[in-house]
Amino acid sequence: MATSKRSPVVDTNVSDQRKSRRAKTTPIPPERPSFSVELTKLEQIVRALEDEGLDLDRAIELFQEGVESLKTARALLHDAELTVKSVVKAADGSLRGRDVD
């Protein structure tokens, strides 16, 4: 009795679905801004705003950008302060308040 060799049946839909699921991985979140980057932006904005020949509309745009950078920088500082406070604990677990300079 001769055995016939059968080629495996491949369901392309299943294969495509697997590829599709792999492609739908969680996107990489955008990088968190750094305090130094935000500070640099603020310094550049201040220098630009000090320019006497600056158009009023551009000055307002720069001011708005500066406010957003300032908010971000303050939030980053606040997060850093919370991190420092959580690290600086007494041996008994109580928090020792220390100024963060």
N, C-alpha and C positions, 0 to 999 in steps of 0.2 A: 504494500500500500504506500503510495507516494504521498508525502505531506506537502501541502502547498504553503509557500511562505506568503503570509499576508502582511502587507504594509500596515503599520498602525494608523488608525483613523484619528486625525487630529481635528478637534473642533476649534476652528479659528476664532470663533466668538469667545470661547473660554480663554484662549490665549490672549486675545485682545483685551478682555476684561481684566486679566491679571496685570497686563502692562499698564492699563488705564489706572488701576488701583495704585500701582507703584508710582505713577506719575503724579498722583494726587496727594503726595505727602505734604505735611504741614510746611507752609512757606517759612523761610528763615526770617525772623523778625528784623526790622531795620535796626541798625546799630544805635545804641543809646548814645546820645550826644555827650561829649566830655565837657567838663567845666572849663578846661583850658581853651577849647575850641570856641565856646560861647563867650568867654572873656575876650578872646582875640577879635571875634565879631564885634563886640561892644566897643572895643578900642578903635577899630576901623570905622565904625559908624560915628563915633564921637569926632574923630579926625575929619571925616567927610562933612559932618554938620558944622564944623568950625570954619569951613571954606566960605568966604564971603560971597563968592560968585554962584553959590548953589541956588538952583531954582526952587521955588517954594513947594511945588508938587513933589519934587524929588526929596526935599527935606522932610516932608510929611511921611513919605514912604520909608525913608531911613529911620525916622522916629518910631514908626510902627514896628519895623524890624527890630529896632533896639529894645522896645518894650517886650516883644516876644522872646528875644535872647535873654533879657533880664529875668523874665519869668522862669525860663528853663534853667538858668544859672542858679536862681534861688531855690528851685525844686531840687537840683542836684546837691546844693549845699545842705539843704534840710535832710535829704537822704543820707548824706555823709555823716551829719551830726547824729542821726539815729543809729547808724552803724557803729560809730565811736562809742556812743552810750551803751549799746548792747554788748560791746567788747569789754568795756571797763566795768567789771563787776567785782564786788568784794567776795571774799572766800565763802561767805554765808549766802551768797546769791543776791544780796541787796545791791542796788545800784548806787554807786558813789557819784554824786553830781560833780562834774568838772567842766570848767569852761573850755570850749573848743575854739582855739585861736587859729 
